[in-house]
């Protein structure tokens, strides 16, 4: 689950590594929705970090799947 407190990138990466594919996709979708400046006014920076890290982890665990 995405929290309000900024998270250390290393801790976030470790948490993402432990997630199943479904959990990782849900986490990334939440990050994408929460980082959209058109939908949410305010600080979206922590959510952008979550989205970037979720995408990076997906690419690592699925190197042949280029979406």
PASEBA-1860 file (N, C-alpha, C; in nm, 3 decimals):
! residues 67
1> XXXXXXXX> 0.085/-0.118/0.000/0.000/0.000/0.000/0.088/0.123/0.000 ~ 0.045/0.222/-0.070/0.119/0.346/-0.080/0.087/0.431/0.042 ~ 0.190/0.482/0.106/0.171/0.561/0.227/0.197/0.708/0.203 ~ 0.175/0.787/0.304/0.194/0.930/0.293/0.337/0.971/0.325 ~ 0.408/0.892/0.404/0.544/0.925/0.441/0.639/0.888/0.328 ~ 0.734/0.975/0.296/0.833/0.938/0.196/0.912/0.817/0.245 ~ 0.937/0.726/0.154/1.004/0.602/0.190/1.143/0.600/0.127 ~ 1.236/0.544/0.199/1.371/0.527/0.148/1.363/0.440/0.022
9> XXXXXXXX> 1.433/0.478/-0.084/1.426/0.403/-0.210/1.474/0.259/-0.193 ~ 1.576/0.238/-0.112/1.626/0.102/-0.091/1.522/0.015/-0.022 ~ 1.454/0.070/0.078/1.348/-0.004/0.148/1.233/-0.034/0.052 ~ 1.199/0.064/-0.031/1.092/0.046/-0.128/1.128/-0.065/-0.227 ~ 1.251/-0.065/-0.276/1.294/-0.169/-0.371/1.285/-0.307/-0.309 ~ 1.327/-0.319/-0.184/1.319/-0.449/-0.116/1.174/-0.495/-0.102 ~ 1.087/-0.401/-0.069/0.945/-0.435/-0.055/0.884/-0.477/-0.188 ~ 0.924/-0.409/-0.295/0.873/-0.442/-0.428/0.922/-0.579/-0.474
17> XXXXXXXX> 1.043/-0.616/-0.440/1.098/-0.746/-0.478/1.017/-0.861/-0.418 ~ 0.959/-0.838/-0.302/0.883/-0.942/-0.233/0.739/-0.953/-0.283 ~ 0.694/-0.857/-0.363/0.556/-0.858/-0.410/0.536/-0.958/-0.523 ~ 0.416/-1.012/-0.531/0.380/-1.096/-0.645/0.355/-1.005/-0.765 ~ 0.342/-1.065/-0.883/0.315/-0.985/-1.002/0.187/-0.904/-0.988 ~ 0.084/-0.965/-0.934/-0.044/-0.896/-0.917/-0.029/-0.778/-0.821 ~ 0.039/-0.800/-0.710/0.059/-0.692/-0.612/0.141/-0.579/-0.673 ~ 0.243/-0.614/-0.749/0.328/-0.513/-0.812/0.249/-0.430/-0.913
25> XXXXXXXX> 0.165/-0.497/-0.991/0.082/-0.423/-1.088/-0.017/-0.331/-1.018 ~ -0.080/-0.378/-0.913/-0.174/-0.294/-0.837/-0.102/-0.175/-0.775 ~ 0.015/-0.198/-0.721/0.095/-0.091/-0.661/0.129/0.014/-0.767 ~ 0.172/-0.032/-0.885/0.205/0.061/-0.993/0.084/0.139/-1.041 ~ -0.031/0.073/-1.049/-0.153/0.141/-1.091/-0.195/0.247/-0.990 ~ -0.181/0.216/-0.862/-0.211/0.316/-0.759/-0.116/0.434/-0.770 ~ 0.012/0.405/-0.790/0.110/0.512/-0.806/0.081/0.599/-0.925 ~ 0.040/0.537/-1.036/0.007/0.614/-1.157/-0.111/0.706/-1.132
33> XXXXXXXX> -0.215/0.654/-1.067/-0.333/0.736/-1.039/-0.300/0.851/-0.944 ~ -0.225/0.821/-0.838/-0.195/0.923/-0.738/-0.093/1.026/-0.785 ~ -0.015/0.993/-0.887/0.085/1.088/-0.936/0.032/1.176/-1.048 ~ -0.090/1.157/-1.088/-0.149/1.237/-1.196/-0.186/1.375/-1.144 ~ -0.116/1.479/-1.189/-0.145/1.614/-1.139/-0.282/1.666/-1.179 ~ -0.342/1.609/-1.284/-0.474/1.652/-1.326/-0.582/1.605/-1.228 ~ -0.557/1.494/-1.161/-0.658/1.438/-1.072/-0.638/1.483/-0.928 ~ -0.512/1.499/-0.887/-0.483/1.531/-0.747/-0.398/1.656/-0.742
41> XXXXXXXX> -0.446/1.753/-0.669/-0.371/1.876/-0.651/-0.289/1.863/-0.524 ~ -0.162/1.891/-0.535/-0.074/1.879/-0.418/0.053/1.807/-0.455 ~ 0.122/1.760/-0.353/0.251/1.695/-0.371/0.233/1.555/-0.429 ~ 0.278/1.536/-0.551/0.270/1.405/-0.613/0.407/1.339/-0.623 ~ 0.511/1.405/-0.577/0.647/1.354/-0.589/0.667/1.216/-0.526 ~ 0.620/1.189/-0.404/0.641/1.053/-0.350/0.577/0.946/-0.437 ~ 0.465/0.977/-0.498/0.396/0.879/-0.581/0.468/0.857/-0.714 ~ 0.534/0.960/-0.764/0.614/0.944/-0.884/0.732/0.850/-0.859
49> XXXXXXXX> 0.792/0.862/-0.742/0.901/0.772/-0.704/0.850/0.629/-0.696 ~ 0.734/0.609/-0.634/0.674/0.476/-0.625/0.649/0.418/-0.764 ~ 0.595/0.500/-0.853/0.566/0.455/-0.988/0.694/0.418/-1.063 ~ 0.796/0.501/-1.052/0.923/0.472/-1.119/0.984/0.342/-1.069 ~ 0.982/0.322/-0.939/1.041/0.202/-0.881/0.961/0.077/-0.917 ~ 0.829/0.089/-0.921/0.745/-0.025/-0.959/0.771/-0.063/-1.105 ~ 0.785/0.036/-1.191/0.816/0.007/-1.332/0.954/-0.057/-1.346 ~ 1.051/-0.006/-1.271/1.186/-0.063/-1.277/1.186/-0.208/-1.230
57> XXXXXXXX> 1.116/-0.237/-1.123/1.110/-0.375/-1.072/1.040/-0.466/-1.172 ~ 0.937/-0.416/-1.237/0.867/-0.497/-1.338/0.961/-0.531/-1.453 ~ 1.039/-0.432/-1.497/1.133/-0.456/-1.606/1.240/-0.558/-1.567 ~ 1.283/-0.554/-1.441/1.383/-0.649/-1.394/1.326/-0.790/-1.391 ~ 1.205/-0.805/-1.341/1.147/-0.938/-1.326/1.084/-0.992/-1.454 ~ 1.061/-0.905/-1.553/1.002/-0.946/-1.680/1.081/-0.881/-1.796 ~ 1.205/-0.926/-1.819/1.288/-0.858/-1.920/1.236/-0.871/-2.063 ~ 1.165/-0.976/-2.097/1.118/-0.992/-2.235/0.984/-0.924/-2.259
65> XXX> 0.914/-0.885/-2.153/0.782/-0.822/-2.163/0.802/-0.671/-2.169 ~ 0.793/-0.612/-2.287/0.817/-0.468/-2.305/0.687/-0.394/-2.325 ~ 0.619/-0.358/-2.216/0.495/-0.280/-2.223/0.520/-0.142/-2.174
END
